Amino acid sequence: GRLNKNGFVTQQVPAPGATAERHEKVKLTTGPSPVISDDGLVPDVTGLGARDAAAILASYGFRTRFSGSGTVFRQSPRKGVAAGSEITLTLR
């Protein structure tokens, strides 16, 4: 999930982390960020790059801690949960 002139990658087929055959087409849908959370709940940043995920979380007052490199594979606490101020993102 990188920012581009159309916004964020909002959907990917096959899904992030799925196995794809060599030369298989990957369909990306872009649009505005799908992760906006105004209710204090953790937004979903899985599938986004580390920099984009951290920027979104920071804009809502969350600090991020990273494990690994690449794109966000897992987050703790998970989306939709009320959280403290720190989110741990597992990358791969």
RAKA-V576013 format. One record per residue. SS is DSSP state (h for helix, s for strand, l for the rest). PSI is psi in radians with two decimals (999 if undefined). Layout:
BEGIN
ss;psi
SS;PSI
SS;PSI
END
This chain:
BEGIN
ss;psi
l;1.63
l;2.61
l;2.44
s;-3.04
l;-0.34
l;-0.03
s;-2.27
s;2.76
s;2.02
s;-0.31
s;2.54
s;2.33
s;2.12
l;2.79
l;2.67
l;2.36
l;-0.24
l;2.70
l;2.35
l;2.59
l;2.66
l;2.37
l;0.11
l;2.42
l;2.48
l;2.17
s;2.15
s;2.33
s;2.28
s;2.75
s;-2.97
l;2.80
l;2.24
l;0.09
l;0.15
l;2.28
l;1.91
l;0.00
l;0.20
l;0.02
s;2.68
l;2.21
l;2.79
l;2.03
l;0.22
l;2.48
l;-0.22
l;2.74
s;2.76
h;-0.78
h;-0.80
h;-0.76
h;-0.78
h;-0.68
h;-0.75
h;-0.83
h;-0.69
h;-0.61
h;-0.29
l;0.22
l;0.12
l;2.47
s;2.61
s;2.57
s;2.36
s;2.58
s;2.03
l;-2.87
l;2.75
l;-2.33
s;2.81
s;2.08
s;-0.61
s;2.61
s;2.59
s;2.16
l;2.81
l;2.96
l;2.59
l;0.05
l;2.44
s;2.36
l;2.86
l;-2.54
l;-0.08
s;2.37
s;2.33
s;2.22
s;2.22
s;2.18
s;2.66
l;999
END
